[in-house]
Amino acid sequence: MNSKVKGLIKAIVVYSLLIIVGTSAGYGIVLGYNKLNEPKIVLVGDYGEHFKNTDKKVVMYGTDWCPVCKRTRDFFAKEGIEYKSLIQKKTALHFRCIVN
């Protein structure tokens, strides 16, 4: 191959890469802008049903076998946060969903 052909191939590769990088950067900027400007979802409603049998401000739904639930309970105890714990029952369906 002569030097003109090599130079042409090199230019095509470089310009192609520049187009890909520029397009990707532009797409990333648009995604970031949209993420920063999307409205925040705020759920407003009557949640009295969740707190009807307790005077605590925190209700924790968890299980007695979950390590994340245990760490959360330990954190609440360390920080002195009062909470109502609602323990969910472990069933075969839950176990099957977790294992599979």
All heavy atoms as an XYZ file, in Angstrom:
793
protein
N       0.849     -1.185      0.000
C       0.000      0.000      0.000
C       0.889      1.242      0.000
O       1.891      1.288      0.695
C      -0.879      0.014      1.253
C      -2.002     -0.975      1.146
S      -3.411     -0.876      2.196
C      -3.088     -0.273      3.706
N       0.426      2.207     -0.759
C       1.221      3.428     -0.790
C       0.828      4.356      0.354
O      -0.137      4.127      1.071
C       1.118      4.124     -2.155
C      -0.298      4.565     -2.460
O      -1.083      4.762     -1.547
N      -0.604      4.726     -3.733
N       1.571      5.406      0.548
C       1.378      6.286      1.699
C       0.065      7.064      1.616
O      -0.521      7.408      2.645
C       2.559      7.241      1.831
O       2.646      8.079      0.697
N      -0.431      7.319      0.406
C      -1.718      8.031      0.277
C      -2.865      7.178      0.817
O      -3.736      7.665      1.519
C      -1.983      8.405     -1.186
C      -1.407      9.684     -1.614
C      -1.951     10.060     -2.980
C      -1.569     11.484     -3.293
N      -2.130     11.924     -4.545
N      -2.873      5.918      0.505
C      -3.924      5.012      0.963
C      -3.842      4.846      2.485
O      -4.851      4.880      3.183
C      -3.834      3.644      0.244
C      -4.830      2.662      0.819
C      -4.040      3.812     -1.252
N      -2.616      4.682      3.011
C      -2.442      4.571      4.453
C      -2.935      5.830      5.160
O      -3.583      5.773      6.197
C      -0.974      4.311      4.803
C      -0.507      2.922      4.491
C       0.936      2.752      4.924
C       1.434      1.365      4.573
N       2.829      1.159      4.947
N      -2.618      6.986      4.608
C      -3.061      8.258      5.194
C      -4.572      8.382      5.157
O      -5.197      8.882      6.111
N      -5.187      7.926      4.075
C      -6.654      7.981      3.952
C      -7.312      7.057      4.974
O      -8.280      7.448      5.638
C      -7.063      7.600      2.526
C      -8.558      7.624      2.221
C      -9.104      9.032      2.391
C      -8.830      7.110      0.826
N      -6.787      5.854      5.129
C      -7.346      4.903      6.109
C      -7.196      5.462      7.517
O      -8.114      5.401      8.332
C      -6.664      3.528      5.962
C      -7.066      2.878      4.639
C      -7.018      2.624      7.133
C      -6.338      1.598      4.314
N      -6.019      6.027      7.817
C      -5.786      6.615      9.134
C      -6.758      7.756      9.394
O      -7.337      7.854     10.490
C      -4.341      7.106      9.229
C      -3.971      7.659     10.574
C      -2.506      8.069     10.615
C      -2.155      8.685     11.945
N      -0.748      9.113     11.992
N      -6.988      8.607      8.433
C      -7.918      9.734      8.595
C      -9.344      9.234      8.822
O     -10.062      9.765      9.682
C      -7.859     10.644      7.374
N      -9.752      8.217      8.082
C     -11.109      7.668      8.246
C     -11.278      7.089      9.645
O     -12.296      7.330     10.307
C     -11.391      6.602      7.156
C     -11.524      7.274      5.791
C     -12.655      5.809      7.493
C     -11.614      6.301      4.628
N     -10.286      6.351     10.135
C     -10.361      5.760     11.471
C     -10.409      6.853     12.539
O     -11.232      6.819     13.454
C      -9.174      4.795     11.709
C      -9.089      4.378     13.166
C      -9.283      3.583     10.806
N      -9.543      7.844     12.439
C      -9.505      8.924     13.430
C     -10.825      9.699     13.437
O     -11.401      9.957     14.508
C      -8.305      9.868     13.160
C      -8.411     11.136     13.986
C      -7.002      9.149     13.452
N     -11.329     10.074     12.285
C     -12.588     10.828     12.223
C     -13.769      9.987     12.708
O     -14.669     10.492     13.370
C     -12.837     11.363     10.807
C     -11.952     12.543     10.475
C     -11.117     12.518      9.367
C     -11.939     13.673     11.284
C     -10.305     13.593      9.063
C     -11.129     14.753     10.986
C     -10.312     14.713      9.880
O      -9.506     15.776      9.588
N     -13.747      8.700     12.413
C     -14.820      7.824     12.898
C     -14.814      7.776     14.430
O     -15.857      7.862     15.076
C     -14.668      6.418     12.332
O     -14.786      6.435     10.934
N     -13.630      7.624     15.018
C     -13.526      7.605     16.475
C     -13.964      8.937     17.087
O     -14.647      8.966     18.116
C     -12.102      7.260     16.909
C     -11.675      5.812     16.677
C     -10.196      5.634     17.011
C     -12.524      4.864     17.505
N     -13.585     10.042     16.465
C     -14.012     11.353     16.957
C     -15.527     11.508     16.905
O     -16.140     12.053     17.838
C     -13.335     12.469     16.165
C     -11.857     12.692     16.443
C     -11.270     13.712     15.480
C     -11.647     13.135     17.881
N     -16.136     11.027     15.863
C     -17.596     11.097     15.745
C     -18.253     10.245     16.826
O     -19.204     10.677     17.490
C     -18.049     10.657     14.333
C     -17.659     11.724     13.320
C     -19.555     10.402     14.299
C     -17.861     11.316     11.884
N     -17.732      9.053     17.070
C     -18.298      8.169     18.101
C     -18.151      8.795     19.483
O     -19.096      8.838     20.274
C     -17.638      6.775     18.036
C     -18.062      6.054     16.757
C     -17.980      5.952     19.262
C     -17.286      4.787     16.463
N     -16.966      9.301     19.799
C     -16.736      9.915     21.112
C     -17.604     11.159     21.282
O     -18.224     11.364     22.325
C     -15.231     10.247     21.298
C     -15.006     11.117     22.515
C     -14.428      8.970     21.400
N     -17.688     11.978     20.282
C     -18.495     13.196     20.369
C     -19.976     12.899     20.532
O     -20.669     13.522     21.349
N     -20.461     11.925     19.795
C     -21.871     11.543     19.895
C     -22.165     10.962     21.275
O     -23.179     11.293     21.900
C     -22.229     10.522     18.800
O     -21.897     11.068     17.524
C     -23.693     10.175     18.833
N     -21.274     10.123     21.777
C     -21.465      9.532     23.101
C     -21.458     10.600     24.190
O     -22.272     10.571     25.114
C     -20.380      8.499     23.393
O     -20.425      7.463     22.444
N     -20.535     11.551     24.090
C     -20.467     12.627     25.081
C     -21.734     13.479     25.033
O     -22.298     13.831     26.076
C     -19.237     13.487     24.833
N     -22.203     13.793     23.854
C     -23.433     14.576     23.727
C     -24.626     13.845     24.306
O     -25.458     14.430     25.007
N     -24.709     12.562     24.057
C     -25.798     11.746     24.593
C     -25.725     11.703     26.118
O     -26.732     11.824     26.812
C     -25.729     10.336     24.006
C     -26.851      9.441     24.444
C     -28.155      9.666     24.016
C     -26.610      8.363     25.289
C     -29.196      8.843     24.424
C     -27.631      7.534     25.697
C     -28.930      7.773     25.263
O     -29.947      6.961     25.670
N     -24.514     11.558     26.663
C     -24.338     11.543     28.114
C     -24.733     12.863     28.754
O     -25.338     12.894     29.821
N     -24.409     13.966     28.104
C     -24.792     15.281     28.624
C     -26.306     15.429     28.644
O     -26.884     15.918     29.619
C     -24.129     16.403     27.788
C     -22.630     16.418     28.057
C     -24.748     17.756     28.088
C     -21.847     17.299     27.126
N     -26.977     14.991     27.592
C     -28.436     15.073     27.547
C     -29.053     14.203     28.645
O     -29.978     14.625     29.341
C     -28.967     14.659     26.154
C     -30.471     14.486     26.163
C     -28.562     15.688     25.117
N     -28.543     12.981     28.829
C     -29.061     12.118     29.894
C     -28.856     12.743     31.271
O     -29.752     12.717     32.117
C     -28.383     10.747     29.852
C     -28.810      9.792     28.751
C     -28.016      8.490     28.858
C     -30.283      9.504     28.823
N     -27.674     13.309     31.510
C     -27.395     13.949     32.787
C     -28.296     15.147     33.034
O     -28.813     15.340     34.134
N     -28.494     15.957     32.019
C     -29.370     17.121     32.142
C     -30.802     16.687     32.462
O     -31.439     17.243     33.347
C     -29.348     17.929     30.839
C     -30.279     19.116     30.861
C     -29.912     20.286     31.496
C     -31.534     19.044     30.253
C     -30.765     21.368     31.527
C     -32.399     20.116     30.283
C     -32.004     21.286     30.919
O     -32.873     22.353     30.954
N     -31.282     15.678     31.758
C     -32.642     15.188     32.017
C     -32.766     14.608     33.419
O     -33.783     14.805     34.086
C     -33.039     14.139     30.984
C     -33.284     14.741     29.619
O     -33.511     15.945     29.498
N     -33.213     13.929     28.587
N     -31.743     13.889     33.892
C     -31.777     13.300     35.227
C     -31.818     14.386     36.295
O     -32.537     14.273     37.291
C     -30.556     12.394     35.423
C     -30.545     11.661     36.717
C     -31.649     10.630     36.754
C     -31.568      9.817     38.022
N     -32.720      8.988     38.215
N     -31.050     15.449     36.105
C     -31.026     16.538     37.086
C     -32.312     17.349     37.094
O     -32.656     17.958     38.107
C     -29.838     17.464     36.812
C     -28.465     16.873     37.100
C     -27.373     17.830     36.636
C     -28.310     16.576     38.577
N     -33.023     17.379     35.989
C     -34.212     18.212     35.894
C     -35.534     17.455     35.957
O     -36.588     18.053     35.779
C     -34.173     19.034     34.604
C     -33.101     20.086     34.670
O     -32.985     20.788     35.663
N     -32.298     20.181     33.636
N     -35.477     16.148     36.212
C     -36.738     15.411     36.301
C     -37.409     15.714     37.636
O     -36.753     15.941     38.651
C     -36.514     13.917     36.127
C     -35.814     13.238     37.261
C     -35.542     11.762     36.993
O     -35.716     11.316     35.840
O     -35.162     11.074     37.931
N     -38.726     15.766     37.642
C     -39.423     16.091     38.897
C     -39.255     14.965     39.907
O     -39.192     13.800     39.562
C     -40.888     16.226     38.454
C     -40.987     15.456     37.192
C     -39.640     15.531     36.542
N     -39.156     15.363     41.158
C     -39.037     14.390     42.236
C     -40.421     13.843     42.560
O     -41.394     14.587     42.612
C     -38.436     15.035     43.488
C     -37.101     15.688     43.250
C     -36.066     14.679     42.825
C     -34.738     15.350     42.586
N     -34.008     14.886     41.485
N     -40.498     12.545     42.791
C     -41.772     11.915     43.105
C     -41.997     12.003     44.608
O     -41.158     11.585     45.395
C     -41.785     10.446     42.647
C     -41.631     10.374     41.126
C     -43.046      9.747     43.104
C     -41.475      8.970     40.597
N     -43.102     12.587     44.969
C     -43.472     12.696     46.374
C     -44.830     12.033     46.533
O     -45.791     12.396     45.859
C     -43.553     14.172     46.822
C     -43.999     14.270     48.261
C     -42.219     14.848     46.621
N     -44.894     11.046     47.400
C     -46.148     10.353     47.630
C     -46.881     11.039     48.777
O     -46.354     11.161     49.876
C     -45.898      8.883     47.955
C     -45.175      8.085     46.870
C     -44.912      6.676     47.352
C     -45.992      8.057     45.602
N     -48.067     11.498     48.481
C     -48.880     12.162     49.488
C     -50.122     11.323     49.689
O     -50.758     10.909     48.726
C     -49.267     13.591     49.030
C     -50.147     14.264     50.055
C     -48.022     14.408     48.757
N     -50.451     11.075     50.919
C     -51.639     10.280     51.178
C     -51.826     10.066     52.664
O     -51.086     10.583     53.502
N     -52.821      9.307     52.987
C     -53.111      8.991     54.382
C     -52.454      7.652     54.700
O     -52.900      6.606     54.246
C     -54.624      8.915     54.601
C     -54.976      8.572     56.029
O     -54.091      8.690     56.902
O     -56.124      8.194     56.272
N     -51.371      7.694     55.465
C     -50.645      6.488     55.832
C     -50.949      6.078     57.268
O     -50.196      5.347     57.884
C     -49.139      6.688     55.635
C     -48.814      6.968     54.192
C     -48.558      8.258     53.750
C     -48.817      5.949     53.277
C     -48.289      8.510     52.420
C     -48.552      6.182     51.949
C     -48.287      7.470     51.515
O     -48.031      7.722     50.207
N     -52.066      6.528     57.789
C     -52.466      6.219     59.147
C     -52.623      4.735     59.394
O     -52.426      4.255     60.508
N     -52.964      3.981     58.362
C     -53.142      2.539     58.497
C     -51.834      1.863     58.924
O     -51.834      0.912     59.679
C     -53.620      1.976     57.153
C     -54.320      0.662     57.176
C     -55.530      0.590     58.107
O     -56.287      1.556     58.240
O     -55.681     -0.490     58.708
N     -50.694      2.375     58.441
C     -49.403      1.800     58.791
C     -49.034      2.054     60.251
O     -48.281      1.315     60.843
C     -48.297      2.379     57.907
C     -48.431      1.987     56.476
N     -48.007      0.779     56.001
C     -48.967      2.636     55.419
C     -48.261      0.704     54.706
N     -48.836      1.821     54.326
N     -49.561      3.149     60.808
C     -49.167      3.564     62.147
C     -50.295      3.408     63.166
O     -50.212      3.956     64.249
C     -48.713      5.025     62.116
C     -47.514      5.253     61.231
C     -47.665      5.750     59.947
C     -46.249      4.941     61.674
C     -46.572      5.953     59.135
C     -45.144      5.147     60.868
C     -45.304      5.644     59.600
N     -51.355      2.671     62.823
C     -52.527      2.671     63.695
C     -52.289      1.963     65.030
O     -52.926      2.300     66.004
C     -53.746      2.090     62.979
C     -53.801      0.596     62.867
C     -55.092      0.187     62.203
C     -55.102     -1.314     62.011
N     -56.239     -1.759     61.287
N     -51.382      1.017     65.122
C     -51.153      0.298     66.373
C     -49.841      0.683     67.042
O     -49.296     -0.083     67.827
C     -51.170     -1.216     66.122
C     -52.544     -1.693     65.709
O     -53.552     -1.158     66.160
N     -52.582     -2.666     64.825
N     -49.325      1.862     66.731
C     -48.063      2.281     67.329
C     -47.990      3.798     67.421
O     -48.662      4.497     66.671
C     -46.863      1.758     66.512
O     -45.668      2.132     67.174
C     -46.848      2.305     65.116
N     -47.196      4.263     68.348
C     -46.941      5.697     68.448
C     -45.556      6.040     67.906
O     -45.123      7.175     67.944
C     -47.060      6.160     69.897
C     -46.077      5.444     70.814
O     -45.507      4.425     70.392
O     -45.897      5.913     71.950
N     -44.831      5.056     67.370
C     -43.495      5.259     66.813
C     -43.606      5.927     65.441
O     -44.576      5.745     64.721
C     -42.760      3.923     66.654
C     -42.737      3.038     67.889
C     -41.843      3.588     68.942
C     -41.593      2.635     70.069
N     -42.631      2.467     71.032
N     -42.581      6.685     65.082
C     -42.575      7.359     63.790
C     -41.957      6.508     62.687
O     -42.057      6.833     61.524
C     -41.825      8.683     63.890
C     -42.539      9.698     64.737
C     -41.869     11.022     64.672
C     -42.680     12.024     65.477
N     -42.181     13.368     65.365
N     -41.302      5.409     63.066
C     -40.663      4.526     62.087
C     -41.294      3.143     62.193
O     -41.403      2.589     63.284
C     -39.142      4.418     62.339
C     -38.504      3.425     61.378
C     -38.482      5.772     62.235
N     -41.731      2.630     61.060
C     -42.249      1.266     60.994
C     -41.323      0.487     60.069
O     -41.120      0.866     58.924
C     -43.700      1.224     60.468
C     -44.168     -0.210     60.317
C     -44.624      1.998     61.385
N     -40.737     -0.602     60.593
C     -39.799     -1.396     59.809
C     -40.435     -2.740     59.472
O     -40.802     -3.498     60.362
C     -38.515     -1.637     60.595
C     -37.530     -2.473     59.833
S     -36.064     -2.771     60.811
C     -35.429     -4.185     59.967
N     -40.568     -2.981     58.186
C     -41.025     -4.284     57.719
C     -39.784     -5.116     57.439
O     -38.911     -4.703     56.691
C     -41.842     -4.138     56.435
C     -43.149     -3.438     56.638
C     -43.247     -2.062     56.565
C     -44.294     -4.162     56.922
C     -44.452     -1.416     56.763
C     -45.510     -3.529     57.122
C     -45.575     -2.152     57.036
O     -46.763     -1.523     57.238
N     -39.679     -6.279     58.051
C     -38.496     -7.097     57.845
C     -38.750     -8.530     58.236
O     -39.890     -8.944     58.457
N     -37.671     -9.272     58.314
C     -37.741    -10.664     58.726
C     -36.719    -10.880     59.824
O     -35.828    -10.051     60.040
C     -37.431    -11.617     57.552
O     -36.100    -11.362     57.115
C     -38.402    -11.437     56.409
N     -36.830    -11.988     60.516
C     -35.869    -12.286     61.568
C     -34.619    -12.980     61.023
O     -33.637    -13.122     61.719
C     -36.527    -13.126     62.669
C     -37.219    -14.358     62.121
O     -37.223    -14.564     60.897
O     -37.772    -15.124     62.928
N     -34.635    -13.389     59.765
C     -33.505    -14.108     59.182
C     -32.678    -13.266     58.212
O     -31.630    -13.684     57.752
C     -33.998    -15.359     58.455
C     -35.085    -15.085     57.464
C     -36.427    -15.129     57.697
C     -34.939    -14.701     56.095
N     -37.130    -14.804     56.569
C     -36.230    -14.537     55.563
C     -33.858    -14.487     55.271
C     -36.460    -14.152     54.254
C     -34.083    -14.118     53.962
C     -35.376    -13.963     53.473
N     -33.101    -12.046     57.937
C     -32.443    -11.195     56.931
C     -31.257    -10.450     57.559
O     -31.417     -9.737     58.547
C     -33.462    -10.209     56.377
S     -32.751     -8.935     55.319
N     -30.046    -10.568     56.971
C     -28.888     -9.863     57.526
C     -29.002     -8.342     57.398
O     -28.513     -7.608     58.255
C     -27.702    -10.409     56.727
C     -28.274    -11.054     55.522
C     -29.688    -11.429     55.839
N     -29.639     -7.847     56.350
C     -29.818     -6.406     56.193
C     -30.765     -5.883     57.273
O     -30.532     -4.823     57.862
C     -30.335     -6.066     54.777
C     -30.636     -4.588     54.650
C     -29.336     -6.501     53.725
N     -31.829     -6.636     57.557
C     -32.771     -6.245     58.610
C     -32.063     -6.215     59.959
O     -32.288     -5.310     60.771
C     -33.953     -7.203     58.655
S     -34.929     -7.229     57.143
N     -31.177     -7.183     60.202
C     -30.441     -7.219     61.473
C     -29.537     -6.007     61.599
O     -29.496     -5.364     62.651
C     -29.620     -8.506     61.579
C     -28.861     -8.592     62.892
C     -28.032     -9.830     62.998
C     -27.236     -9.947     64.265
N     -26.988     -8.772     65.036
N     -28.822     -5.664     60.521
C     -27.958     -4.480     60.565
C     -28.774     -3.213     60.775
O     -28.343     -2.304     61.485
C     -27.130     -4.373     59.282
C     -25.987     -5.351     59.230
C     -24.971     -4.999     58.151
N     -25.532     -4.840     56.824
C     -25.632     -5.816     55.923
N     -25.217     -7.028     56.211
N     -26.139     -5.571     54.732
N     -29.969     -3.154     60.184
C     -30.835     -1.992     60.369
C     -31.293     -1.899     61.817
O     -31.284     -0.817     62.413
C     -32.044     -2.075     59.417
O     -31.571     -2.182     58.074
C     -32.916     -0.845     59.550
N     -31.690     -3.020     62.402
C     -32.096     -3.019     63.809
C     -30.933     -2.600     64.707
O     -31.115     -1.837     65.658
C     -32.610     -4.397     64.218
C     -33.976     -4.696     63.711
C     -34.508     -6.014     64.310
N     -35.606     -6.468     63.504
C     -35.512     -7.286     62.460
N     -34.350     -7.789     62.117
N     -36.581     -7.628     61.776
N     -29.736     -3.108     64.417
C     -28.548     -2.719     65.186
C     -28.287     -1.216     65.068
O     -27.949     -0.552     66.050
C     -27.312     -3.496     64.719
C     -27.394     -4.985     65.028
O     -28.243     -5.376     65.863
O     -26.613     -5.752     64.429
N     -28.454     -0.661     63.860
C     -28.277      0.770     63.656
C     -29.297      1.561     64.462
O     -28.954      2.549     65.119
C     -28.400      1.105     62.163
C     -28.407      2.586     61.885
C     -27.215      3.297     61.903
C     -29.589      3.251     61.621
C     -27.208      4.658     61.655
C     -29.595      4.609     61.369
C     -28.393      5.319     61.381
N     -30.568      1.132     64.405
C     -31.607      1.819     65.180
C     -31.270      1.791     66.669
O     -31.414      2.799     67.364
C     -32.976      1.184     64.946
C     -33.587      1.487     63.598
C     -34.627      0.705     63.113
C     -33.158      2.540     62.821
C     -35.214      0.980     61.897
C     -33.727      2.821     61.590
C     -34.760      2.039     61.131
N     -30.811      0.656     67.166
C     -30.467      0.532     68.584
C     -29.289      1.441     68.936
O     -29.316      2.137     69.956
C     -30.138     -0.919     68.918
N     -28.267      1.458     68.087
C     -27.083      2.282     68.335
C     -27.432      3.767     68.348
O     -26.926      4.533     69.168
C     -26.026      1.998     67.267
C     -24.711      2.725     67.489
C     -23.715      2.366     66.418
C     -23.658      3.564     65.489
N     -22.869      3.409     64.320
N     -28.317      4.179     67.439
C     -28.687      5.583     67.322
C     -29.837      5.974     68.247
O     -30.217      7.138     68.298
C     -29.068      5.909     65.867
C     -27.930      5.748     64.889
C     -26.787      6.721     65.134
O     -27.061      7.889     65.490
O     -25.621      6.308     64.992
N     -30.422      5.002     68.929
C     -31.526      5.298     69.835
C     -32.827      5.649     69.120
O     -33.644      6.409     69.642
N     -33.016      5.086     67.955
C     -34.220      5.353     67.161
C     -35.298      4.355     67.562
O     -35.094      3.149     67.483
C     -33.918      5.255     65.650
C     -32.873      6.287     65.264
C     -35.186      5.404     64.827
C     -32.331      6.135     63.864
N     -36.435      4.868     68.006
C     -37.552      3.993     68.351
C     -38.299      3.635     67.078
O     -38.528      4.484     66.221
C     -38.482      4.699     69.328
C     -37.841      4.965     70.669
C     -38.822      5.602     71.640
O     -40.038      5.602     71.365
O     -38.358      6.094     72.667
N     -38.679      2.373     66.970
C     -39.373      1.924     65.767
C     -40.307      0.785     66.106
O     -40.182      0.122     67.123
C     -38.372      1.473     64.689
C     -37.575      0.241     65.054
C     -37.960     -1.009     64.604
C     -36.447      0.327     65.857
C     -37.241     -2.145     64.937
C     -35.719     -0.797     66.192
C     -36.124     -2.025     65.729
O     -35.406     -3.136     66.062
N     -41.264      0.576     65.232
C     -42.187     -0.559     65.319
C     -41.710     -1.572     64.294
O     -41.557     -1.252     63.115
C     -43.609     -0.096     65.020
C     -44.611     -1.185     64.791
C     -45.136     -1.730     66.074
C     -46.260     -2.724     65.768
N     -46.725     -3.380     66.910
N     -41.437     -2.791     64.740
C     -40.957     -3.833     63.841
C     -42.110     -4.756     63.485
O     -42.784     -5.290     64.363
C     -39.840     -4.623     64.517
O     -39.370     -5.615     63.639
N     -42.340     -4.919     62.214
C     -43.344     -5.858     61.723
C     -42.601     -6.986     61.022
O     -42.036     -6.802     59.948
C     -44.321     -5.169     60.777
C     -45.131     -4.043     61.408
C     -45.981     -3.347     60.360
C     -46.014     -4.574     62.520
N     -42.564     -8.142     61.670
C     -41.827     -9.293     61.147
C     -42.701    -10.026     60.135
O     -43.830    -10.391     60.412
C     -41.434    -10.250     62.290
C     -40.600     -9.528     63.339
C     -40.709    -11.469     61.754
C     -39.255     -9.060     62.865
N     -42.146    -10.236     58.964
C     -42.842    -10.979     57.921
C     -42.518    -12.457     58.083
O     -41.414    -12.822     58.459
C     -42.398    -10.489     56.540
C     -42.570     -9.009     56.337
C     -44.007     -8.581     56.461
O     -44.862     -9.130     55.781
N     -44.285     -7.619     57.309
N     -43.454    -13.301     57.772
C     -43.258    -14.753     57.880
C     -42.484    -15.269     56.679
O     -42.705    -14.849     55.557
C     -44.609    -15.477     57.949
C     -45.487    -15.011     59.087
C     -44.939    -15.500     60.389
C     -45.890    -15.093     61.508
N     -45.259    -14.936     62.762
N     -41.576    -16.201     56.940
C     -40.826    -16.828     55.846
C     -41.635    -18.025     55.358
O     -41.980    -18.902     56.130
C     -39.455    -17.272     56.322
C     -38.631    -17.911     55.222
C     -37.167    -18.053     55.528
C     -36.872    -18.895     56.699
N     -35.447    -19.231     56.830
N     -41.931    -18.040     54.077
C     -42.688    -19.138     53.492
C     -41.825    -19.834     52.442
O     -40.770    -19.343     52.057
C     -43.980    -18.624     52.822
O     -43.604    -17.788     51.724
C     -44.837    -17.841     53.796
N     -42.306    -20.965     51.981
C     -41.588    -21.696     50.933
C     -41.467    -20.848     49.669
O     -40.460    -20.897     48.969
C     -42.309    -23.007     50.630
N     -42.494    -20.032     49.384
C     -42.458    -19.186     48.200
C     -41.325    -18.169     48.307
O     -40.568    -17.978     47.365
C     -43.794    -18.463     48.016
C     -43.846    -17.456     46.862
C     -43.652    -18.188     45.543
C     -45.152    -16.712     46.865
N     -41.184    -17.530     49.476
C     -40.094    -16.571     49.654
C     -38.752    -17.256     49.472
O     -37.872    -16.744     48.807
C     -40.150    -15.933     51.045
C     -41.306    -15.022     51.234
N     -42.381    -15.361     51.985
C     -41.541    -13.786     50.753
C     -43.244    -14.378     51.964
N     -42.755    -13.403     51.231
N     -38.598    -18.424     50.071
C     -37.337    -19.137     49.996
C     -37.022    -19.513     48.542
O     -35.922    -19.342     48.076
C     -37.366    -20.378     50.872
C     -36.054    -21.083     50.949
C     -34.999    -20.512     51.643
C     -35.850    -22.287     50.315
C     -33.765    -21.130     51.709
C     -34.630    -22.918     50.373
C     -33.579    -22.352     51.072
N     -38.034    -19.958     47.815
C     -37.844    -20.345     46.423
C     -37.450    -19.138     45.588
O     -36.577    -19.220     44.737
C     -39.131    -20.996     45.918
C     -38.932    -21.805     44.672
C     -40.096    -22.706     44.313
N     -41.413    -22.146     44.500
C     -42.270    -22.511     45.457
N     -41.936    -23.434     46.331
N     -43.449    -21.960     45.557
N     -38.050    -17.980     45.840
C     -37.732    -16.775     45.075
C     -36.316    -16.310     45.360
O     -35.624    -15.859     44.474
C     -38.718    -15.657     45.414
S     -40.369    -15.955     44.796
N     -35.865    -16.427     46.594
C     -34.537    -15.979     46.963
C     -33.478    -16.916     46.403
O     -32.480    -16.478     45.840
C     -34.392    -15.867     48.491
C     -35.273    -14.731     48.983
C     -32.965    -15.666     48.913
C     -35.441    -14.710     50.479
N     -33.692    -18.208     46.494
C     -32.718    -19.182     46.028
C     -32.626    -19.162     44.510
O     -31.553    -19.206     43.938
C     -33.067    -20.595     46.539
C     -32.176    -21.634     45.902
C     -32.924    -20.636     48.045
N     -33.753    -19.079     43.851
C     -33.757    -19.088     42.383
C     -33.537    -17.693     41.930
O     -33.258    -17.185     41.091
C     -35.055    -19.644     41.836
C     -35.236    -21.093     42.195
O     -34.265    -21.811     42.398
N     -36.458    -21.540     42.317
